[in-house]
Amino acid sequence: YWCGPCADELPAMAQYQRQAGDAVSVVTVHQDENETAALLKLAELGVRLPTLQDGRRSIAAALNLPNVMPATVVIRPDGSVARVLPQPFASADEIAAAVDSALR
């Protein structure tokens, strides 16, 4: 809710999910303890994506993610991490290209 680049990227992530359909699952992770503010921000942006609440950064720690937001984690079908992309994306096409590259 307070991360400007995250808010800018979320609509692109939602568009990417719509374009990819069932081939991809986009899940957002909120790394702040204020769950309500995060949900309100998603509603304000009109973004409907599954969201995990991780105020203690357990997911980031388990994946050894850099302390950068936003960060996109591309996970292979077998559950392994293909690539961590610590950067904001401006469009669904940018996201698709980065995911495709990570999975090659």
Order of alpha helices (4+ residues) and beta strands (2+ residues): alpha-beta-alpha-beta-alpha-beta-beta-alpha
